[in-house]
């Protein structure tokens, strides 16, 4: 049988500090005014002895009220300073700050509301951080600035389409968890290079990735074409390093095919108002996918670009590129091929699935 704890006698100052703020301010002033009035009344009634006593009491009461007022003012000032300090921390980005104030007066209620506000802001910030991983920061800022317009915007962009070669054969003999690890490591490598070059990933499709340069914020064609081409070259090196790392882990090496095109597309949210993705749609997207597919039929070439991409490059960049036709390239020795920093082989006009006529394309050797 448990003994009950005796009720603790409340401290008068504690009761006073928990009382409503307006009473804590009004009561001392009432006392301060009431006692001198009584003393003055007694003095007027010629009760000299009583008036002197009351006057002395008034002075003592005045000192007590002033002392109590200073004590309460100091407590209030400290509590308000804690709120100001917490507000400054929130302004600097610290949303985890909380105010420890258990009083039930108006300032205590303000502290409770402040704590609830910061808790909601922290939850909102965590949710935004999680959602930002499903959408590029550039796209998110564009949507916040322009609003959600499902009509899209027609823009000229450079499209990069990358796909793993012989992915089905690679995944044979591996369980689903290994395949997921495989793809996530691959996606991370691709995303780092594309984002580092200023591109945006528009779609993950199995083992393929669609990326674009020049949207949602428009860019000149020379800039987007250069970014896409440099990104493709960086991807080629990154995939080689990824394959070497996988080989150490006993995983199969991989090779990718990359197609790059340039043209007008419609950029915007695709889907329903409840769930959508921001991507690009147009003939240039289909062409980049078809050019990537050509890399499977041309051994030794991992990147194929359209003539629009090459023509859009700045003159100073094209001056650093050696253009040769396919016959000339096949006749070159390894030493001759190594002389140029970047070689592009002119494949001429080729038939591409989905296009009515031939398309002029260039290939970049592996």
LUMKE-273559 format. One record per residue: residue number from 1; residue in one letter; x, y, z of N, C-alpha, C in turn. Coordinates in pm, whole numbers, padded with zeros to 5 digits. Each point is the difference from the previous one (the first is absolute). Layout:
REM residues N
   i aa     nX     nY     nZ    caX    caY    caZ     cX     cY     cZ
 NUM  A      X      Y      Z      X      Y      Z      X      Y      Z
...
//
This chain:
REM residues 366
   i aa     nX     nY     nZ    caX    caY    caZ     cX     cY     cZ
   1  X  00085 -00119  00000 -00085  00119  00000  00089  00124  00000
   2  X -00017  00079 -00098  00087  00118 -00016 -00056  00116  00078
   3  X  00093  00073  00062 -00040  00119  00076 -00005  00119 -00092
   4  X -00099  00081  00020 -00016  00117 -00085  00093  00111  00045
   5  X  00054  00066 -00097  00088  00112  00029 -00084  00117  00050
   6  X  00045  00067  00109 -00075  00117  00047  00001  00110 -00104
   7  X -00111  00071 -00008 -00010  00108 -00097  00099  00110  00034
   8  X  00079  00040 -00098  00098  00106  00022 -00070  00135  00006
   9  X  00033  00075  00101 -00060  00133  00014  00058  00093 -00105
  10  X -00083  00058 -00085  00053  00085 -00107  00070  00122  00053
  11  X  00106  00037 -00066  00076  00119  00033 -00076  00124 -00048
  12  X -00016  00102  00086 -00073  00120 -00043  00057  00063 -00127
  13  X  00135  00003 -00010  00060  00057 -00122 -00032 -00084 -00123
  14  X -00006 -00136  00022 -00032 -00088 -00112 -00143  00023 -00047
  15  X -00092  00015  00101 -00138  00029 -00037 -00010  00133 -00072
  16  X  00077  00096  00045 -00002  00132 -00061  00055 -00005 -00143
  17  X  00108 -00080 -00019  00061 -00008 -00134 -00090 -00074 -00097
  18  X -00088 -00089  00049 -00089 -00075 -00088 -00133  00070 -00022
  19  X -00023  00108  00075 -00125  00075 -00018  00004  00077 -00131
  20  X -00114  00046 -00040 -00007  00073 -00127  00088  00123  00005
  21  X  00059  00032 -00113  00096  00111 -00005 -00066  00132  00035
  22  X -00123  00019 -00041 -00065  00129  00025 -00023  00022  00150
  23  X -00032 -00109  00076 -00019  00014  00145  00133  00024  00070
  24  X  00105 -00058 -00050  00132  00021  00060  00047  00143 -00015
  25  X -00055  00069 -00097  00037  00140 -00020 -00098  00093  00071
  26  X -00128 -00034 -00001 -00103  00090  00055  00002  00002  00152
  27  X  00011 -00119  00066 -00012 -00009  00146  00102  00089  00072
  28  X  00132 -00005 -00036  00095  00089  00071 -00036  00147 -00010
  29  X -00052  00041 -00116 -00036  00141 -00015 -00123  00035  00084
  30  X -00092 -00094  00013 -00116  00025  00085  00043  00020  00144
  31  X  00090 -00087  00048  00051  00011  00136  00075  00132  00018
  32  X  00081  00033 -00100  00081  00121  00006 -00087  00125  00009
  33  X -00114  00000 -00063 -00090  00117  00000 -00091  00000  00123
  34  X -00045 -00119  00043 -00098 -00010  00107  00056  00045  00135
  35  X  00121 -00047  00037  00055  00030  00132  00028  00150  00017
  36  X  00063  00069 -00097  00019  00145  00018 -00131  00076  00012
  37  X -00105 -00047 -00066 -00129  00067  00011 -00055 -00011  00142
  38  X  00018 -00119  00062 -00044 -00019  00138  00081  00090  00094
  39  X  00132  00007 -00023  00084  00086  00083 -00038  00146 -00013
  40  X -00029  00042 -00125 -00038  00139 -00021 -00134  00031  00066
  41  X -00092 -00092 -00003 -00131  00019  00064  00014  00013  00151
  42  X  00083 -00082  00059  00023  00006  00144  00067  00130  00040
  43  X  00093  00043 -00083  00070  00125  00030 -00097  00118 -00004
  44  X -00090  00002 -00093 -00099  00107 -00011 -00094 -00002  00121
  45  X -00027 -00118  00057 -00090 -00014  00117  00071  00034  00130
  46  X  00121  00055 -00007  00078  00045  00116  00033 -00113  00098
  47  X  00001 -00120 -00050  00048 -00111  00084  00147 -00016 -00030
  48  X  00076  00086  00067  00143  00011 -00036  00075 -00128  00022
  49  X -00028 -00066  00113  00075 -00122  00030 -00032 -00110 -00099
  50  X -00127 -00014 -00029 -00040 -00104 -00096  00054  00029 -00139
  51  X  00000  00128 -00035  00049  00037 -00134  00149 -00026 -00013
  52  X  00074  00023  00107  00144 -00027 -00007  00026 -00150 -00016
  53  X -00080 -00078  00073  00016 -00146 -00013 -00035 -00046 -00141
  54  X -00112  00053 -00049 -00039 -00039 -00136  00099  00051 -00105
  55  X  00056  00117  00026  00099  00053 -00093  00124 -00089 -00002
  56  X  00039 -00046  00121  00115 -00091  00006 -00031 -00131 -00073
  57  X -00122 -00047  00024 -00041 -00123 -00071  00000  00022 -00151
  58  X -00044  00118 -00041 -00004  00032 -00144  00140 -00003 -00061
  59  X  00095  00058  00077  00138  00001 -00051  00054 -00141 -00013
  60  X -00026 -00080  00106  00046 -00140 -00006 -00070 -00077 -00112
  61  X -00130  00027 -00013 -00074 -00067 -00108  00053  00042 -00137
  62  X  00033  00130 -00011  00055  00050 -00125  00131 -00071 -00034
  63  X  00088 -00014  00101  00126 -00069 -00023 -00022 -00146 -00038
  64  X -00100 -00063  00069 -00029 -00140 -00030 -00055 -00016 -00141
  65  X -00091  00091 -00036 -00060 -00007 -00134  00106  00024 -00107
  66  X  00087  00100  00024  00106  00027 -00098  00094 -00119 -00012
  67  X  00037 -00058  00116  00089 -00117 -00005 -00064 -00117 -00072
  68  X -00129 -00024  00036 -00072 -00109 -00068 -00015  00029 -00148
  69  X -00026  00126 -00034 -00013  00036 -00142  00129 -00022 -00076
  70  X  00113  00038  00063  00129 -00022 -00066  00028 -00149 -00019
  71  X -00038 -00081  00103  00020 -00144 -00011 -00083 -00060 -00113
  72  X -00127  00040 -00005 -00087 -00049 -00107  00046  00050 -00136
  73  X  00043  00126 -00006  00048  00055 -00127  00123 -00074 -00049
  74  X  00087 -00038  00095  00120 -00075 -00039 -00037 -00137 -00055
  75  X -00098 -00066  00068 -00045 -00131 -00049 -00063  00011 -00138
  76  X -00085  00100 -00017 -00065  00020 -00130  00103  00030 -00108
  77  X  00099  00083  00034  00102  00035 -00099  00079 -00122 -00044
  78  X  00034 -00087  00097  00075 -00120 -00035 -00082 -00092 -00090
  79  X -00128 -00013  00032 -00086 -00088 -00082 -00017  00056 -00141
  80  X -00016  00131 -00009 -00013  00062 -00132  00131 -00012 -00078
  81  X  00114  00016  00069  00129 -00013 -00067  00020 -00142 -00054
  82  X -00050 -00101  00073  00010 -00138 -00050 -00081 -00017 -00128
  83  X -00115  00064 -00005 -00082 -00008 -00122  00069  00071 -00116
  84  X  00059  00118  00027  00071  00074 -00105  00119 -00081 -00050
  85  X  00074 -00060  00092  00116 -00082 -00040 -00043 -00119 -00085
  86  X -00109 -00064  00040 -00050 -00114 -00078 -00046  00045 -00139
  87  X -00066  00117 -00008 -00044  00052 -00129  00118  00031 -00091
  88  X  00109  00052  00057  00119  00027 -00080  00061 -00129 -00053
  89  X -00003 -00106  00081  00053 -00129 -00046 -00084 -00055 -00114
  90  X -00133  00018  00008 -00086 -00044 -00110  00031  00079 -00126
  91  X  00023  00130  00015  00034  00084 -00116  00129 -00045 -00066
  92  X  00091 -00061  00078  00127 -00049 -00054 -00009 -00143 -00051
  93  X -00121 -00060  00009 -00020 -00133 -00058 -00009 -00113  00099
  94  X  00014  00028  00130 -00010 -00106  00101 -00146 -00020  00038
  95  X -00063 -00102 -00056 -00141 -00026  00025 -00022 -00099  00114
  96  X  00107 -00044  00063 -00012 -00095  00111  00001  00069  00136
  97  X  00009  00131  00003  00003  00072  00127 -00137 -00005  00066
  98  X  00000 -00014  00134 -00125 -00001  00076  00018  00090  00122
  99  X -00109  00057  00050  00001  00088  00118 -00056 -00077  00117
 100  X  00078 -00010  00108 -00043 -00070  00121 -00067  00100  00093
 101  X -00132  00010 -00008 -00077  00094  00083 -00132 -00067  00034
 102  X -00015 -00038  00129 -00120 -00073  00043 -00103  00089  00068
 103  X  00018  00129 -00004 -00097  00090  00061 -00129  00000 -00081
 104  X -00110  00039  00067 -00131 -00002 -00065 -00052  00140 -00030
 105  X  00087  00099  00007 -00042  00135 -00035  00014  00023 -00149
 106  X -00014  00127 -00042  00002  00030 -00143  00135 -00031 -00064
 107  X  00109  00027  00070  00132 -00029 -00055  00021 -00151 -00013
 108  X -00050 -00075  00099  00008 -00146 -00009 -00078 -00053 -00119
 109  X -00118  00057 -00024 -00079 -00040 -00117  00073  00034 -00130
 110  X  00067  00117 -00001  00079  00038 -00118  00112 -00100 -00024
 111  X  00067 -00045  00108  00107 -00098 -00014 -00053 -00132 -00055
 112  X -00119 -00043  00048 -00058 -00124 -00051 -00035  00010 -00147
 113  X -00057  00114 -00040 -00032  00021 -00142  00127  00002 -00084
 114  X  00106  00064  00053  00128  00006 -00071  00057 -00141 -00019
 115  X -00006 -00083  00105  00051 -00137 -00011 -00079 -00080 -00103
 116  X -00130  00018 -00003 -00082 -00071 -00098  00032  00047 -00141
 117  X  00025  00130 -00014  00035  00054 -00132  00130 -00059 -00050
 118  X  00105 -00002  00086  00128 -00055 -00043 -00009 -00150 -00028
 119  X -00084 -00069  00075 -00019 -00143 -00025 -00063 -00023 -00138
 120  X -00100  00082 -00033 -00064 -00012 -00132  00097  00039 -00111
 121  X  00079  00106  00022  00098  00041 -00100  00106 -00108 -00022
 122  X  00042 -00064  00109  00098 -00108 -00012 -00055 -00116 -00081
 123  X -00126 -00035  00027 -00064 -00108 -00075 -00014  00037 -00147
 124  X -00038  00126 -00026 -00014  00046 -00139  00134 -00001 -00071
 125  X  00105  00043  00070  00134  00002 -00060  00049 -00141 -00031
 126  X -00025 -00095  00092  00039 -00139 -00025 -00075 -00057 -00119
 127  X -00129  00034 -00011 -00081 -00048 -00112  00050  00059 -00131
 128  X  00036  00129  00002  00050  00063 -00122  00134 -00058 -00041
 129  X  00085 -00031  00101  00129 -00062 -00030 -00018 -00137 -00064
 130  X -00099 -00075  00050 -00027 -00132 -00057 -00055  00012 -00141
 131  X -00094  00095 -00020 -00060  00017 -00132  00100  00056 -00100
 132  X  00098  00080  00048  00097  00059 -00092  00085 -00107 -00068
 133  X  00006 -00120  00062  00077 -00107 -00062 -00075 -00065 -00116
 134  X -00129  00027 -00010 -00078 -00051 -00112 -00012  00103 -00112
 135  X  00054  00119  00023 -00011  00106 -00099  00123  00089  00008
 136  X  00052  00036 -00115  00118  00085 -00004 -00028  00135  00065
 137  X  00097  00056  00076 -00021  00133  00060 -00034  00106 -00104
 138  X  00061 -00008 -00119 -00029  00098 -00105 -00146 -00010 -00045
 139  X -00050 -00124 -00012 -00139 -00020 -00039 -00093  00049  00110
 140  X  00033 -00030  00125 -00083  00043  00111 -00010  00151  00006
 141  X  00113  00069 -00017 -00002  00147  00002 -00080  00055 -00116
 142  X  00009 -00066 -00116 -00076  00045 -00116 -00150 -00014  00023
 143  X -00041 -00111  00060 -00142 -00021  00029 -00050  00100  00103
 144  X  00082  00030  00100 -00041  00098  00100 -00012  00139 -00061
 145  X  00086  00029 -00097  00000  00133 -00062 -00111  00014 -00104
 146  X -00020 -00103 -00081 -00096  00008 -00111 -00135 -00061  00031
 147  X -00005 -00085  00102 -00123 -00070  00029 -00009 -00130 -00078
 148  X -00103 -00079  00031 -00018 -00130 -00063 -00083  00016 -00126
 149  X  00069  00003 -00115 -00065  00019 -00129  00017 -00126 -00083
 150  X -00109 -00076 -00016  00007 -00127 -00072  00006  00019 -00152
 151  X -00006  00124 -00047  00015  00022 -00144  00146 -00013 -00044
 152  X  00092  00018  00093  00141 -00013 -00034  00052  00122 -00075
 153  X  00131  00002 -00022  00067  00110 -00070  00086 -00058 -00110
 154  X -00012  00053 -00120  00081 -00046 -00112  00139  00064  00008
 155  X  00102 -00085  00007  00137  00048  00012  00093 -00087 -00085
 156  X  00112  00059 -00039  00103 -00075 -00070  00099 -00051  00104
 157  X  00014 -00130  00008  00086 -00061  00102  00086 -00107 -00065
 158  X  00101 -00039  00073  00083 -00115 -00040 -00041 -00119  00085
 159  X -00020 -00114 -00065 -00048 -00121  00066  00113 -00103  00005
 160  X  00018 -00061  00116  00098 -00107  00017 -00075 -00124  00048
 161  X  00017 -00108 -00074 -00065 -00126  00036  00108 -00105  00020
 162  X  00003 -00063  00118  00103 -00099  00032 -00068 -00129  00041
 163  X  00058 -00111 -00044 -00059 -00131  00027  00112 -00103  00016
 164  X -00022 -00097  00089  00099 -00105  00023 -00010 -00104 -00113
 165  X  00113 -00035 -00054  00003 -00102 -00105 -00012 -00139  00062
 166  X -00084 -00083 -00061 -00018 -00140  00041 -00035 -00009  00149
 167  X -00094  00081  00041 -00037  00003  00141 -00065 -00132  00044
 168  X -00079 -00059 -00086 -00066 -00126  00035  00101 -00108  00031
 169  X  00104 -00009 -00081  00103 -00102  00023  00076  00027  00130
 170  X  00017  00128  00034  00074  00035  00121 -00078 -00042  00124
 171  X -00132  00018 -00004 -00081 -00028  00118 -00028 -00149  00020
 172  X  00029 -00082 -00100 -00021 -00144  00016  00094 -00054  00108
 173  X -00055 -00082  00087  00080 -00058  00106  00011  00089  00123
 174  X -00074  00113  00001  00000  00088  00117 -00143  00017  00050
 175  X -00016  00002  00133 -00134  00017  00055 -00043  00146 -00007
 176  X -00125  00023  00041 -00057  00135 -00012  00076  00102  00083
 177  X  00045 -00037  00120  00073  00094  00084  00132  00041 -00064
 178  X  00068 -00095 -00062  00125  00033 -00067 -00024  00091 -00119
 179  X -00108 -00023 -00072 -00032  00084 -00116 -00032  00142  00045
 180  X -00073  00013  00112 -00031  00134  00052  00128  00072  00042
 181  X  00090 -00069  00067  00129  00059  00037  00076  00042 -00126
 182  X -00002 -00089 -00096  00067  00025 -00129 -00052  00129 -00063
 183  X -00133  00014 -00010 -00060  00115 -00066  00021  00129  00080
 184  X -00015 -00008  00133  00017  00122  00080  00141  00054 -00009
 185  X  00098 -00089  00001  00139  00043 -00014  00022  00061 -00138
 186  X -00059 -00062 -00100  00010  00050 -00138 -00069  00135 -00013
 187  X -00122  00011  00053 -00075  00125 -00007  00074  00114  00071
 188  X  00058 -00030  00115  00073  00103  00074  00118  00053 -00080
 189  X  00072 -00091 -00065  00114  00041 -00083 -00046  00089 -00115
 190  X -00109 -00040 -00068 -00051  00079 -00112 -00049  00136  00048
 191  X -00079  00001  00109 -00059  00125  00048  00107  00099  00042
 192  X  00105 -00046  00065  00107  00092  00043  00063  00070 -00118
 193  X  00023 -00073 -00107  00063  00061 -00117 -00094  00095 -00072
 194  X -00126 -00039 -00015 -00095  00085 -00072 -00028  00128  00078
 195  X -00024 -00013  00129 -00025  00120  00081  00124  00088  00006
 196  X  00117 -00061  00004  00123  00078  00002  00022  00079 -00128
 197  X -00060 -00045 -00109  00012  00070 -00128 -00116  00095 -00026
 198  X -00088  00015  00097 -00112  00093 -00016 -00123 -00061 -00061
 199  X -00005 -00133 -00012 -00115 -00065 -00059 -00102 -00041  00105
 200  X -00115 -00044 -00048 -00109 -00045  00086 -00047 -00136 -00049
 201  X -00018 -00091  00092 -00052 -00133 -00035 -00151  00008 -00008
 202  X -00054 -00033 -00117 -00144  00008 -00021 -00073 -00129  00023
 203  X  00071 -00113 -00010 -00070 -00127  00017  00100 -00112  00023
 204  X -00034 -00087  00097  00070 -00126  00019 -00089 -00108 -00061
 205  X  00055 -00076 -00093 -00081 -00103 -00065  00071 -00133  00000
 206  X -00012 -00076  00110  00069 -00128  00007  00149  00023  00010
 207  X  00074 -00036 -00105  00144  00022 -00001  00039  00120 -00086
 208  X -00098  00080 -00041  00028  00117 -00084 -00030  00128  00076
 209  X  00063  00107 -00046 -00020  00131  00062 -00015  00104 -00111
 210  X -00101  00085  00014 -00020  00113 -00089  00040  00127  00074
 211  X  00091  00075 -00058  00044  00127  00059 -00010  00109 -00105
 212  X -00013  00123  00047 -00009  00111 -00095  00076  00120  00053
 213  X  00041  00085 -00093  00078  00120  00030 -00067  00118 -00071
 214  X -00025  00109  00075 -00064  00117 -00059 -00144  00018  00042
 215  X -00045 -00067  00102 -00135  00016  00054  00008 -00037  00150
 216  X -00090  00053  00082 -00112  00090 -00034  00042  00142 -00034
 217  X  00118  00042  00047  00050  00133 -00036  00070 -00009 -00135
 218  X -00047  00076 -00100  00057 -00011 -00135  00149  00033 -00003
 219  X  00071 -00069 -00089  00142  00023 -00023  00026  00007 -00150
 220  X  00101  00075 -00043  00036  00000 -00142  00040 -00141 -00044
 221  X -00029 -00033 -00124  00031 -00134 -00052  00148 -00035  00014
 222  X  00094  00093 -00027  00142 -00036  00018  00033 -00044  00142
 223  X -00062  00064  00097  00030 -00035  00139 -00058 -00136  00037
 224  X -00126 -00025 -00037 -00061 -00128  00036  00066 -00116 -00076
 225  X  00037  00022 -00126  00066 -00105 -00078  00137 -00033  00060
 226  X  00074  00103  00036  00132 -00022  00061 -00014 -00074  00132
 227  X -00097  00040  00083 -00020 -00066  00129 -00036 -00147 -00017
 228  X -00087 -00029 -00097 -00040 -00138 -00023  00117 -00085 -00049
 229  X  00080  00055 -00089  00113 -00076 -00054  00106 -00025  00108
 230  X  00033  00104  00078  00099 -00018  00107 -00052 -00096  00107
 231  X -00130  00005  00025 -00058 -00093  00096  00012 -00143 -00049
 232  X -00023 -00023 -00129  00012 -00134 -00056  00144 -00051  00011
 233  X  00097  00085 -00028  00140 -00041  00011  00036 -00031  00145
 234  X -00052  00080  00095  00026 -00026  00141 -00068 -00130  00044
 235  X -00118 -00026 -00054 -00070 -00123  00034  00079 -00123 -00044
 236  X  00061  00010 -00116  00078 -00112 -00051  00113 -00035  00096
 237  X  00069  00102  00052  00108 -00025  00094 -00054 -00053  00133
 238  X -00113  00056  00045 -00056 -00043  00128 -00048 -00144 -00005
 239  X -00056 -00040 -00113 -00048 -00138 -00014  00118 -00098 -00001
 240  X  00111  00041 -00060  00120 -00086  00002  00048 -00021  00143
 241  X  00001  00107  00080  00041 -00013  00140 -00100 -00086  00077
 242  X -00128  00016 -00029 -00103 -00081  00066  00018 -00148 -00032
 243  X  00031 -00031 -00124  00020 -00140 -00040  00120 -00061  00072
 244  X  00106  00076  00013  00118 -00051  00071 -00032 -00026  00146
 245  X -00079  00087  00061 -00037 -00021  00140 -00088 -00124  00015
 246  X -00090 -00020 -00095 -00089 -00116  00006  00078 -00130 -00020
 247  X  00098  00004 -00087  00078 -00121 -00026  00071 -00047  00126
 248  X  00043  00095  00085  00063 -00036  00127 -00101 -00070  00091
 249  X -00129  00039 -00010 -00105 -00059  00082 -00058 -00127 -00063
 250  X  00053 -00039 -00113 -00050 -00119 -00065 -00122  00023 -00087
 251  X -00031  00127 -00028 -00113  00033 -00086  00047  00017 -00143
 252  X -00089 -00019 -00096  00041  00010 -00141  00024  00145 -00041
 253  X  00096  00024 -00087  00022  00136 -00053 -00116  00040 -00089
 254  X -00017  00129 -00019 -00110  00047 -00084  00053  00095 -00106
 255  X -00078  00012 -00105  00025  00098 -00104 -00131  00072 -00028
 256  X  00009  00124 -00040 -00122  00078 -00026  00006  00057 -00141
 257  X -00117  00026 -00052 -00014  00072 -00124 -00065  00134  00026
 258  X  00049  00105 -00065 -00051  00135  00024 -00038  00064 -00133
 259  X -00119  00054 -00005 -00045  00075 -00117 -00031  00143  00039
 260  X  00043  00095 -00085 -00023  00143  00030 -00063  00065 -00122
 261  X -00107  00076  00025 -00067  00075 -00106 -00030  00140  00049
 262  X -00042  00085 -00092 -00035  00138  00033 -00121  00040 -00082
 263  X -00096  00064  00064 -00119  00045 -00072 -00105  00054  00094
 264  X -00111  00041 -00058 -00109  00055  00081 -00080 -00111  00065
 265  X -00032  00021  00127 -00082 -00094  00076 -00099  00081  00083
 266  X -00095 -00069  00056 -00091  00061  00097  00046 -00044  00138
 267  X  00038  00097  00083  00047 -00029  00135 -00107  00040  00099
 268  X -00033 -00091  00091 -00102  00032  00098 -00043 -00122  00078
 269  X -00096  00018  00091 -00049 -00113  00079 -00086 -00093 -00084
 270  X  00027 -00127  00010 -00075 -00101 -00074 -00066 -00094  00102
 271  X -00130 -00017 -00010 -00073 -00088  00091 -00128  00066  00045
 272  X -00044 -00032  00120 -00121  00060  00056  00039  00104  00104
 273  X -00099  00076  00046  00027  00101  00101  00035 -00064  00134
 274  X -00041 -00125  00019  00033 -00071  00123  00141 -00056 -00002
 275  X  00047 -00042 -00117  00133 -00058 -00012  00053  00025 -00140
 276  X  00117  00058 -00008  00057  00033 -00130  00152 -00004  00008
 277  X  00064  00007 -00117  00144  00014 -00010  00031  00110 -00100
 278  X  00104  00074  00026  00041  00107 -00090  00101 -00059 -00098
 279  X -00034  00002 -00128  00086 -00060 -00100 -00015  00073 -00133
 280  X  00058 -00055 -00102 -00006  00061 -00134 -00055 -00102 -00099
 281  X -00079  00049 -00096 -00061 -00086 -00101  00019  00066 -00136
 282  X  00038 -00078 -00098  00015  00053 -00134  00083 -00093 -00087
 283  X  00013  00038 -00126  00073 -00083 -00096  00147 -00014  00038
 284  X  00058  00105  00061  00141 -00006  00040  00022 -00108  00107
 285  X -00100 -00021  00085  00011 -00105  00102  00002 -00137 -00067
 286  X -00091 -00022 -00094 -00004 -00128 -00071  00128 -00024 -00078
 287  X  00054  00106 -00060  00123 -00015 -00079  00117 -00038  00090
 288  X  00012  00061  00118  00109 -00034  00091 -00008 -00147  00040
 289  X -00122 -00050  00020 -00017 -00141  00034  00042 -00090 -00116
 290  X -00036  00040 -00121  00038 -00081 -00119  00151  00003 -00023
 291  X  00062  00115  00024  00145  00009 -00017  00072 -00087  00101
 292  X -00053 -00004  00121  00057 -00090  00100 -00011 -00145 -00047
 293  X -00113 -00034 -00061 -00017 -00135 -00050  00099 -00036 -00109
 294  X  00045  00101 -00078  00097 -00027 -00107  00134 -00048  00055
 295  X  00032  00036  00124  00130 -00040  00055  00012 -00151  00013
 296  X -00113 -00070  00005  00003 -00147  00009  00044 -00062 -00134
 297  X -00024  00075 -00109  00031 -00053 -00133  00135  00046 -00052
 298  X  00067  00089  00075  00129  00052 -00045  00103 -00028  00109
 299  X  00068 -00112 -00004  00098 -00033  00104  00111  00104  00007
 300  X  00041  00032  00123  00110  00094  00019 -00044  00144  00014
 301  X -00130  00026 -00012 -00050  00137  00011 -00108  00003  00109
 302  X  00031  00070  00108 -00095  00006  00111 -00085  00124  00001
 303  X  00033  00100 -00083 -00075  00126 -00004 -00029  00034 -00145
 304  X -00126  00028 -00030 -00041  00044 -00133 -00082  00127  00016
 305  X  00036  00104 -00076 -00068  00129  00010 -00058  00038 -00136
 306  X -00102  00084  00005 -00060  00048 -00124  00082  00115 -00057
 307  X -00020  00029 -00128  00074  00110 -00063 -00039  00134  00062
 308  X -00124  00012  00052 -00041  00125  00065  00083  00028  00123
 309  X  00037 -00105  00072  00083  00019  00119  00138  00049 -00041
 310  X  00059 -00063 -00100  00135  00039 -00043 -00001  00142 -00056
 311  X -00100  00033 -00083 -00005  00133 -00061 -00024  00110  00105
 312  X -00064 -00035  00112 -00028  00100  00102  00121  00031  00086
 313  X  00102 -00084 -00003  00119  00023  00083  00071  00128 -00042
 314  X  00060  00066  00096  00074  00121 -00029  00120 -00030 -00090
 315  X  00041  00099 -00079  00109 -00019 -00095  00129 -00043  00070
 316  X  00029  00060  00115  00124 -00033  00070  00001 -00144  00050
 317  X -00118 -00056  00025 -00007 -00139  00042  00011 -00093 -00121
 318  X -00064  00040 -00109  00009 -00083 -00121  00141 -00001 -00057
 319  X  00074  00108  00025  00139  00003 -00047  00087 -00104  00069
 320  X -00042 -00043  00120  00077 -00099  00074 -00042 -00143 -00034
 321  X -00098 -00015 -00088 -00051 -00132 -00035  00049 -00039 -00139
 322  X  00049 -00120 -00011  00042 -00052 -00130 -00115 -00081 -00060
 323  X -00044  00043 -00119 -00110 -00069 -00067  00059 -00087 -00111
 324  X -00034 -00127  00004  00043 -00094 -00106 -00121 -00084 -00039
 325  X  00004 -00052 -00125 -00109 -00091 -00038  00032 -00140  00051
 326  X -00096 -00089 -00011  00015 -00133  00059  00113 -00078 -00066
 327  X  00011  00008 -00133  00106 -00074 -00070  00138  00050  00041
 328  X  00013  00131  00010  00128  00057  00040  00035 -00041  00143
 329  X -00100 -00001  00089  00024 -00036  00139  00043 -00146  00012
 330  X -00064 -00089 -00073  00036 -00141  00006  00140 -00026 -00054
 331  X  00046  00087 -00089  00134 -00018 -00057  00109  00061  00088
 332  X -00037  00079  00099  00098  00066  00086  00061 -00098  00098
 333  X  00128  00023  00032  00066 -00081  00102 -00036  00053  00139
 334  X  00029 -00077  00102 -00027  00044  00137  00075  00128  00034
 335  X  00121  00011 -00055  00080  00119  00027 -00065  00124 -00062
 336  X -00053 -00015 -00120 -00067  00113 -00066 -00127  00039  00075
 337  X -00073 -00100  00049 -00124  00028  00073  00028  00072  00132
 338  X  00116 -00026  00059  00033  00059  00129  00049  00144 -00011
 339  X  00027  00046 -00120  00055  00134 -00016 -00104  00108  00032
 340  X -00124 -00026 -00033 -00105  00100  00021 -00061 -00014  00138
 341  X -00026  00114  00063 -00063 -00001  00132 -00139 -00062 -00007
 342  X -00073  00030 -00105 -00134 -00055 -00017 -00024 -00022 -00149
 343  X -00036 -00121 -00033 -00030 -00036 -00138 -00149 -00029 -00013
 344  X -00056  00050 -00107 -00139 -00030 -00034 -00003 -00057 -00141
 345  X -00063 -00113 -00011 -00008 -00068 -00129 -00132  00036 -00067
 346  X  00009  00048 -00121 -00119  00039 -00076 -00061 -00125 -00063
 347  X -00113 -00043  00050 -00069 -00117 -00054 -00083  00034 -00124
 348  X -00013  00130 -00026 -00085  00040 -00111 -00146 -00016  00035
 349  X -00083 -00019 -00099 -00143 -00014  00021 -00036 -00147  00017
 350  X -00071 -00029  00106 -00040 -00137  00029 -00150 -00003  00025
 351  X -00058 -00117 -00020 -00142 -00017  00027 -00020 -00028  00148
 352  X -00095  00072  00057 -00030 -00014  00142 -00148 -00036  00013
 353  X -00026 -00097  00083 -00138 -00044  00021 -00085  00115  00052
 354  X -00117  00017 -00061 -00090  00105  00041  00016  00129 -00077
 355  X  00104  00010 -00086  00021  00120 -00080 -00031 -00031 -00147
 356  X -00066  00093 -00066 -00039 -00024 -00139  00121 -00002 -00092
 357  X  00096  00084  00023  00117  00006 -00085  00127 -00029  00078
 358  X  00114 -00005 -00067  00128 -00026  00067  00040  00116  00091
 359  X  00083 -00031  00097  00046  00098  00097  00153  00003 -00001
 360  X  00055  00120 -00003  00145  00016  00000  00049 -00011  00145
 361  X  00089 -00094  00024  00047 -00023  00138  00151 -00012  00003
 362  X  00055  00016  00122  00144 -00013  00025  00018 -00098  00117
 363  X  00109 -00075 -00006  00031 -00094  00107  00130  00036  00071
 364  X  00004 -00022  00129  00121  00026  00080  00054 -00135  00045
 365  X  00122 -00034 -00038  00057 -00130  00035  00013 -00017  00151
 366  X -00003 -00122  00044  00017 -00031  00143  00146  00011  00038
//
